[in-house]
Amino acid sequence: MIRQGMPVIGVVLVLSGCAGGENLYAGPLGNFEQAVERTASTTRVYSALARQNQNNAAISAVVVNADAAIGFDVTACAKGQDASKCMVVNGDGTPITASVNAPEPSVVMMSRIETYASLLADIAGAVSAAELQVREKAAGTALGKLQSGARALKAGQSGRGLKDFKGAAEDALAGAYLQSQRRKLLTALVKDADPIIAAAGKTLASVLGDVRASYIESQSFRINLEVLNFNNLGPLLKAGKTASAVAQAQVLRRTALTRLIRESQQVQAVAGMDVGAAFDDMTKAHAALLKALEFSSTELGMVVEAIENFSATSKKASNALGQFQGMM
Amino acid sequence: MADDLDTISKDIERLGGCANDLQALSAKAIQAGDAAKAQDLATQAVIMMGKKAELSAKRRSLETSNPEWRQLLDNLDDLEQKAQGAKADMQKTQDTVEAAKTVLGAVSKILTVL
C-alpha cells in the first residue's frame, strides 16, 4: 500500500504548489503592468504638455500683437446662461486657445495597452493579498491531509488515508489543470501581442518624443524672453519717480520671477525625462513576460515552477517533506 | 498625405532655423547693450517658435490619422477582444473545474455511505 502511495505523494506534493501558489510568469507580468502604468502616466503628462505648448503659442501671438483686443461676456457667467461662453476670447469672439473635446490620440492608444495589461492580470488570476492568504491556507490544509494520510497509511488505516489522499489529489490536479489552461491562454495571447506592443511602444515614443522636443524648445525661448522682460523692468524700478511706480515695477518683477522659477523647474523636469526609455522598458518587460511564459510551458519550466512553488508554500511543505522522509 | 507631411516637416525646420537666428541676434544685441532690440528680436523668436509648435502639433495630428496608426489601433482592439475572450474562457474553465470537484465530492460521499 505504501509503495503504491509513494508516487501519489510525490505528484500531489508537487502539484499542490501549483494549485494556488506563485508561477514563473507572475514576476514578469507584474513588471509589465508597472511599466505600462509608468508609460500611461507619462503619456497623460505629455498630452497635457502638448496642450499647454499650443496654449502658450496662442497667448504669445495675442500678447505681441498691438492691434489685438480681447473680450469677455460677463453676463454669460450668470445663473441660467450658457456657461460655455463664460470665457476670455479674442476681440472677434473666437476662442484664444483651442478647446479640448477629444483625448489625444496617443492617450487613446495608451489606454488600449492599459486595458490589455489589466486583462492579462485578470486572466493570470492576480488576486488581493486577502485571497492569497485564503489560498495559502487551502494549500496548508492540503498538506495537512497528506501528512495525516501518510501517517494513516503507515499505520495501516488505509480507508481514511486513501480518502485524504484522494481529496488532496483532486484539489491539486484541478489546480494544476487550471494552471496549465491559464498558461496556455496567456502564452497564445502574449505571443500575438508582442509585435503589437513593440510597434505601439515605438510609435508612442516617437510621438511623445516630438512633444517633448517641441515643448522644451518653445518654453525655453519663452522663458528667455521673460527673463529679458524682467531685466528690462530694472530701469523702470530705478527711474520710478513715485512710490507707486516703484511698487508697481516690483510687483511685476515679483510675479514674473515667481512664474519664471516655476516654469523653468517644469522645463528642467521634462528635459530630465527619457520618454524613449520608458517605452523601451515596457516593450522589454512584455518580451520578458513572453519568454517566462514560454519557458514555463516547457517540461523543465514546469519542474522549475513546481520546485519554486514547493519552496514557496514552503516552510510547511519542507517540514512535511521531512516528516514523510522520517516516516518512510 | 506623405507630401503634406514632407512639406510641414520642411516648414518646421525653416521656422526653427529662423527662430534660432533671431535668438542669436537677440543675444548679440544684449552684448551690445541694446536691450530694446534684444527684447524685440527675442519676441519675434518666440512667435516663430510658437508657429513651429503649431505646425509640429499639426504634423502629429496628420501622423495619427495615417493608415499605419489606424492599423495599430485596430490591432490593439483585436488584442483586447482576444484578451476578453481568453478571460471568459478561463472563467468558464474555473467554473467547470469547481463544478466537477463538487460532483466528485458528492459521489465520493454517496459511495462512502453505501
Contacts between the chains, C-beta under 8 A, distances in Angstrom:
chain1	res1	chain2	res2	distance
A	50	B	57	6.5
A	50	B	60	7.7
A	53	B	53	5.1
A	53	B	57	7.6
A	54	B	53	6.5
A	54	B	54	6.7
A	54	B	57	5.7
A	56	B	50	7.2
A	56	B	53	7.9
A	57	B	49	7.6
A	57	B	50	3.2
A	57	B	51	7.3
A	57	B	53	4.9
A	57	B	54	5.7
A	58	B	50	7.6
A	60	B	46	5.4
A	60	B	47	6.2
A	60	B	50	5.0
A	61	B	47	6.4
A	61	B	50	6.0
A	64	B	43	5.3
A	64	B	46	7.8
A	64	B	47	6.2
A	105	B	61	7.8
A	105	B	64	3.7
A	105	B	69	7.1
A	106	B	64	7.4
A	108	B	73	7.4
A	109	B	69	7.9
A	109	B	72	6.9
A	109	B	73	6.3
A	109	B	76	6.8
A	112	B	73	6.9
A	112	B	76	3.8
A	112	B	77	6.9
A	112	B	79	7.7
A	112	B	80	6.4
A	113	B	76	6.8
A	115	B	80	5.5
A	115	B	83	7.8
A	116	B	76	7.0
A	116	B	79	5.5
A	116	B	80	5.9
A	116	B	83	5.7
A	119	B	80	7.0
A	119	B	83	3.7
A	119	B	84	6.5
A	119	B	86	7.6
A	119	B	87	5.7
A	120	B	83	6.7
A	122	B	87	5.1
A	123	B	83	7.0
A	123	B	86	5.4
A	123	B	87	5.1
A	123	B	90	5.2
A	125	B	90	7.8
A	163	B	108	7.7
A	163	B	112	7.6
A	166	B	108	7.1
A	170	B	101	6.2
A	170	B	104	6.0
A	171	B	101	7.5
A	174	B	97	4.8
A	174	B	100	7.3
A	174	B	101	5.7
A	177	B	97	6.4
A	178	B	93	6.4
A	178	B	94	6.1
A	178	B	97	5.8
A	181	B	89	7.9
A	181	B	90	6.8
A	181	B	93	5.0
A	182	B	90	6.0
A	185	B	86	4.4
A	185	B	89	6.1
A	185	B	90	5.9
A	186	B	86	7.5
A	188	B	86	7.6
A	189	B	79	7.8
A	189	B	82	5.9
A	189	B	83	5.9
A	189	B	86	5.3
A	192	B	79	6.8
A	192	B	82	6.6
A	193	B	79	5.3
A	196	B	72	7.3
A	196	B	75	4.6
A	196	B	76	6.3
A	196	B	79	5.8
A	199	B	72	6.0
A	199	B	75	7.7
A	200	B	72	5.7
A	200	B	76	6.4
A	203	B	68	7.8
A	203	B	69	7.0
A	203	B	72	6.2
A	207	B	60	5.8
A	207	B	63	6.9
A	207	B	64	7.3
A	210	B	56	6.2
A	210	B	59	7.7
A	210	B	60	6.1
A	211	B	60	7.3
A	214	B	52	7.3
A	214	B	53	5.0
A	214	B	56	4.4
A	214	B	57	7.6
A	215	B	53	7.9
A	217	B	16	7.5
A	217	B	49	6.1
A	217	B	52	7.3
A	217	B	53	7.6
A	218	B	46	7.8
A	218	B	49	4.8
A	218	B	50	6.5
A	218	B	52	7.4
A	218	B	53	4.7
A	221	B	19	6.6
A	221	B	23	6.6
A	221	B	42	7.6
A	221	B	45	5.6
A	221	B	46	5.0
A	221	B	49	4.5
A	222	B	46	5.4
A	222	B	49	7.5
A	224	B	23	7.2
A	224	B	26	8.0
A	224	B	42	6.0
A	225	B	39	7.3
A	225	B	42	4.4
A	225	B	43	6.0
A	225	B	45	7.5
A	225	B	46	5.0
A	228	B	26	7.7
A	228	B	30	7.6
A	228	B	35	7.3
A	228	B	38	6.0
A	228	B	39	4.9
A	228	B	42	5.4
A	229	B	39	6.9
A	231	B	35	7.2
A	232	B	35	5.3
A	232	B	36	7.8
A	232	B	39	5.9
